[in-house]
Amino acid sequence: MQPAYYENLEEIQKKLWSMLDDAVVNRSSPFRIPVFICADQNDIDGRIVVLRKSDKNKNILQFHTDLRSPKVNILKKNKNASLVFYDKEQKIQLRVKVICEINNKNSVTEESWKKTQHISRRCYLTDSGPGSISDGPTSGMISKLEDFDYTMEQSEKGYENFTVVKCNIKSIEWLYLAAKGHRRAIFDIKNKKQNWLVP
Ligand SMILES: Cc1cc2nc3c(=O)[nH]c(=O)nc-3n(C[C@H](O)[C@H](O)[C@H](O)COP(=O)(O)O)c2cc1C
């Protein structure tokens, strides 16, 4: 038997949002670590990020990063980006086109930083920004702090670098692989249109 979302656009929307919502809280969800792709001119690149928030009503997805990471500079020049998800078990791919908003030291980051655990704060406690050249192998940790041995109070320093990338969804493209025939659909959020596509 085919799932409810096989031939029903409303069911697809329900399904994809339930997968995105689950990924935010479920560490083992494959949708938790999408590839985020952005580009300035010809320098096209993708990288894995962790999905930290999904909001169906506002049509947003969020992930965290370091203000000093190269992708932030790229996004300042070109806000258009894409998130690609794939769940191998469920055979579902999502290609999400987004417009990004960089948040640093504002109410959005304040809310997310409070929920950021001690271990995760380590990412924002480096002397130099991600991607900086180093003389040798390094975690980049601030010289006076140990990799795992810092207090919650010391971790507050990381807040300066802590950045929330809010991705405002333009469109979501769905692809479901099935033996009986694949199914593909596009949800154009901006123009409030939806269509089946030839897979
Ligand atoms: C499983 C996994 C999760 C990651 N999560 C994030 C993340 O949430 N945010 C982030 O900026 N980088 C994350 N990274 C690191 C990025 O993939 C990338 O290496 C880093 O952000 C530098 O990218 P940039 O040079 O394009 O800025 C993650 C990497 C892996 C393997």
The ligand as an SDF file (V2000), in Angstrom:
LIG
                    3D

 31 33  0  0  0  0  0  0  0  0999 V2000
   27.5480   16.6460   11.5500 C   0  0  0  0  0  0  0  0  0  0  0  0
   28.0100   18.0530   11.3190 C   0  0  0  0  0  0  0  0  0  0  0  0
   27.2720   19.0910   11.8210 C   0  0  0  0  0  0  0  0  0  0  0  0
   27.6650   20.4100   11.6020 C   0  0  0  0  0  0  0  0  0  0  0  0
   26.8800   21.4310   12.0670 N   0  0  0  0  0  0  0  0  0  0  0  0
   27.2180   22.7100   11.7890 C   0  0  0  0  0  0  0  0  0  0  0  0
   26.3420   23.7860   12.1540 C   0  0  0  0  0  0  0  0  0  0  0  0
   25.2410   23.5910   12.7010 O   0  0  0  0  0  0  0  0  0  0  0  0
   26.7360   25.0340   11.8520 N   0  0  0  0  0  0  0  0  0  0  0  0
   27.9160   25.3000   11.2090 C   0  0  0  0  0  0  0  0  0  0  0  0
   28.2060   26.4700   10.9750 O   0  0  0  0  0  0  0  0  0  0  0  0
   28.7560   24.3230   10.8630 N   0  0  0  0  0  0  0  0  0  0  0  0
   28.4260   23.0240   11.1110 C   0  0  0  0  0  0  0  0  0  0  0  0
   29.2670   22.0000   10.7320 N   0  0  0  0  0  0  0  0  0  0  0  0
   30.5540   22.3470   10.1030 C   0  0  0  0  0  0  0  0  0  0  0  0
   30.3240   22.7630    8.6480 C   0  0  0  0  0  0  0  0  0  0  0  0
   29.9980   21.6370    7.8740 O   0  0  0  0  0  0  0  0  0  0  0  0
   31.5320   23.4960    8.0540 C   0  0  0  0  0  0  0  0  0  0  0  0
   32.6590   22.6660    8.0950 O   0  0  0  0  0  0  0  0  0  0  0  0
   31.8450   24.7950    8.8130 C   0  0  0  0  0  0  0  0  0  0  0  0
   30.6700   25.4570    9.2050 O   0  0  0  0  0  0  0  0  0  0  0  0
   32.6730   25.7580    7.9680 C   0  0  0  0  0  0  0  0  0  0  0  0
   31.9150   26.1390    6.8450 O   0  0  0  0  0  0  0  0  0  0  0  0
   32.2380   27.4740    6.0280 P   0  0  0  0  0  0  0  0  0  0  0  0
   33.7240   27.5060    5.8440 O   0  0  0  0  0  0  0  0  0  0  0  0
   31.5220   27.2830    4.7380 O   0  0  0  0  0  0  0  0  0  0  0  0
   31.7140   28.6450    6.8080 O   0  0  0  0  0  0  0  0  0  0  0  0
   28.8710   20.6820   10.8990 C   0  0  0  0  0  0  0  0  0  0  0  0
   29.6020   19.6150   10.3890 C   0  0  0  0  0  0  0  0  0  0  0  0
   29.1910   18.3310   10.5850 C   0  0  0  0  0  0  0  0  0  0  0  0
   30.0170   17.2110   10.0080 C   0  0  0  0  0  0  0  0  0  0  0  0
  1  2  1  0
  2  3  1  0
  2 30  2  0
  3  4  2  0
  4  5  1  0
  4 28  1  0
  5  6  2  0
  6  7  1  0
  6 13  1  0
  7  8  2  0
  7  9  1  0
  9 10  1  0
 10 11  2  0
 10 12  1  0
 12 13  2  0
 13 14  1  0
 14 15  1  0
 14 28  1  0
 15 16  1  0
 16 17  1  0
 16 18  1  0
 18 19  1  0
 18 20  1  0
 20 21  1  0
 20 22  1  0
 22 23  1  0
 23 24  1  0
 24 25  2  0
 24 26  1  0
 24 27  1  0
 28 29  2  0
 29 30  1  0
 30 31  1  0
M  END
$$$$
